[in-house]
């Protein structure tokens, strides 16, 4: 019998995380744990009973949840916010909480780390992209080949109408001659497609999201 793949998801209760859980829980090859401050609400626990939900503070490593990490084959980082007032705010919300974990992983076996970065960003999200790239550099320096970086753009699904509406507008504009590059640049991608690309990586298969356009 083939060994199951142990996956720890950071940010599993978020918009992108829920889509990924929907994809992975339909495949018996994966054993999934979600780490978050909330531990997942009752609705998520009912929807994804296959997932082990743990309430943790990533900045305070303790044996209770750290064992889940070091025994995992993959950690998937989906923690993030799209809007923050400046670079420091982005760092405090998305990068700083992971520093203790990354430090521990440097000497914690072969656990691999998948980070959802960003392909490009419009000018008003410059700070968002700057901090994403800082995280990329940190992971490469600390984890080397164990870090896998993906570069999606605008991830959309009807569940979040604002994202979906913006994506539909961009996709239609992208069909106009001379504007096709817009879609390539911002890499508009459905939540389901993104989740399927993540799954490919977990199964040691190539994904086009591993290269920034």
C-alpha positions in Angstrom: 0.0 0.0 0.0 1.4 3.4 -1.0 2.1 5.7 2.0 -0.3 8.6 2.3 1.0 12.2 1.9 0.8 14.2 5.2 -0.1 17.8 4.5 -0.3 20.7 7.0 -2.2 23.7 5.7 -1.6 27.2 7.2 -4.6 29.3 6.4 -7.0 26.5 5.6 -10.0 28.4 6.9 -9.5 31.2 4.4 -11.0 31.8 1.0 -8.1 30.0 -0.9 -7.6 27.5 1.8 -11.2 26.3 1.7 -10.9 25.6 -2.0 -7.7 23.6 -1.5 -9.3 21.5 1.2 -12.2 20.8 -1.1 -9.8 19.5 -3.6 -7.5 17.5 -1.4 -10.2 15.9 0.9 -11.7 14.2 -2.2 -8.4 12.3 -2.6 -7.6 9.5 -0.1 -3.9 9.8 -0.8 -3.8 12.9 1.5 -3.9 13.2 5.3 -4.6 16.8 6.1 -4.1 19.0 9.2 -5.1 22.7 9.3 -3.3 25.1 11.7 -4.9 28.4 12.5 -5.7 30.8 15.4 -9.3 29.9 15.2 -8.9 26.1 14.8 -11.6 26.2 12.2 -15.3 27.0 13.0 -18.0 24.4 13.5 -19.2 24.9 9.9 -15.8 24.1 8.5 -15.4 21.1 10.8 -18.7 19.7 9.6 -17.9 20.4 5.9 -14.4 18.8 6.1 -14.5 16.1 8.8 -11.5 14.4 7.2 -9.3 17.4 8.3 -7.7 17.6 11.7 -8.2 21.1 12.9 -5.8 22.6 15.4 -5.9 26.0 17.1 -2.4 27.3 17.4 -0.3 30.4 17.7 2.5 30.0 15.2 4.7 32.5 17.1 4.7 30.2 20.1 5.9 26.8 19.0 5.0 24.0 21.4 5.3 20.3 21.2 1.5 19.8 20.8 1.3 21.2 17.3 5.0 21.3 16.3 5.0 17.4 16.0 2.3 17.8 13.4 4.7 19.9 11.4 7.9 18.0 11.6 6.0 14.7 10.7 4.4 16.3 7.6 5.6 15.7 4.1 4.3 19.2 3.1 3.5 22.5 4.7 1.3 24.8 2.6 1.4 28.5 3.4 -1.9 30.2 2.4 -1.7 32.9 5.1 -2.1 36.3 3.7 -4.1 39.5 3.3 -4.6 41.4 0.1 -4.8 44.9 1.6 -2.7 46.4 4.4 -1.7 50.0 5.1 2.0 49.6 4.5 4.9 47.1 4.2 5.3 46.7 7.9 1.6 45.8 8.2 2.0 43.2 5.5 5.1 41.7 7.3 3.4 41.6 10.7 0.3 39.8 9.2 2.0 37.4 6.7 5.7 37.0 7.3 6.5 37.6 10.9 4.2 34.9 12.3 6.0 32.2 10.3 9.6 33.1 11.4 9.7 30.7 14.4 8.3 27.9 12.3 10.8 28.4 9.4 13.6 28.5 12.0 12.5 25.1 13.4 12.1 23.6 9.9 15.8 24.4 9.1 16.7 21.4 11.2 13.5 19.3 11.0 14.2 16.6 8.5 12.7 16.6 5.0 9.5 18.5 5.4 8.8 20.6 2.3 7.3 24.1 2.3 4.9 25.3 -0.5 4.4 29.0 -0.5 1.7 30.7 -2.6 3.4 33.9 -3.7 2.1 36.2 -6.5 2.9 36.5 -10.2 2.4 40.2 -10.5 0.5 43.0 -8.8 -1.0 46.3 -9.9 0.7 49.5 -8.7 -1.6 49.9 -5.7 -0.5 46.5 -4.3 3.2 47.2 -4.6 3.8 46.6 -0.9 1.9 43.3 -1.1 4.3 42.1 -3.8 7.4 43.4 -2.0 6.6 41.4 1.1 5.8 38.3 -1.0 9.2 38.5 -2.6 10.8 39.0 0.8 9.2 35.7 1.9 10.5 34.0 -1.3 14.0 35.1 -0.5 13.8 34.0 3.1 12.5 30.5 2.2 15.2 30.0 -0.4 17.9 30.9 2.0 16.6 28.9 4.9 15.1 25.8 3.2 16.8 25.7 -0.1 15.3 23.1 -2.4 12.7 22.1 0.2 10.9 25.4 -0.6 8.5 25.3 -3.5 7.1 28.7 -4.8 4.0 29.1 -6.8 3.0 32.3 -8.6 -0.7 32.6 -9.0 -2.5 35.9 -9.8 -6.0 36.9 -9.0 -7.7 33.8 -7.6 -11.5 33.8 -8.1 -14.6 31.9 -7.2 -18.2 32.9 -6.9 -18.0 32.4 -3.2 -16.2 35.8 -3.1 -18.2 37.9 -5.5 -15.8 40.8 -5.6 -12.9 38.6 -6.8 -15.2 36.8 -9.2 -16.6 40.0 -10.8 -13.1 41.5 -11.2 -11.9 38.3 -12.8 -14.8 38.2 -15.3 -14.0 41.8 -16.3 -10.3 41.0 -16.8 -11.1 37.9 -18.7 -13.4 39.7 -21.1 -10.9 42.5 -21.6 -8.2 39.9 -22.3 -10.2 38.7 -25.3 -9.9 42.1 -27.0 -7.0 42.2 -29.5 -4.0 43.8 -28.0 -5.0 43.2 -24.4 -4.2 39.4 -24.2 -1.0 40.2 -22.2 -3.2 41.5 -19.4 -4.3 38.0 -18.5 -0.8 36.7 -18.7 0.5 39.4 -16.5 -2.1 39.2 -13.8 -2.6 35.4 -14.2 -6.3 35.3 -13.5 -7.0 31.8 -12.2 -10.0 30.1 -10.7 -9.7 28.7 -7.1 -10.4 25.2 -8.4 -7.6 25.5 -11.0 -5.2 26.8 -8.4 -6.0 24.0 -6.0 -5.5 21.4 -8.8 -2.0 22.9 -9.5 -1.1 22.7 -5.8 -2.2 19.0 -5.9 0.1 18.4 -8.8 3.0 19.7 -6.9 2.2 17.6 -3.9 2.2 14.5 -6.2 5.6 15.5 -7.4 4.3 16.6 -10.8 5.2 19.9 -12.6 3.0 22.9 -12.4 3.0 26.0 -14.7 2.6 28.1 -11.6 6.2 27.3 -10.5 7.4 30.0 -13.0 6.7 33.7 -12.8 5.7 35.1 -16.2 
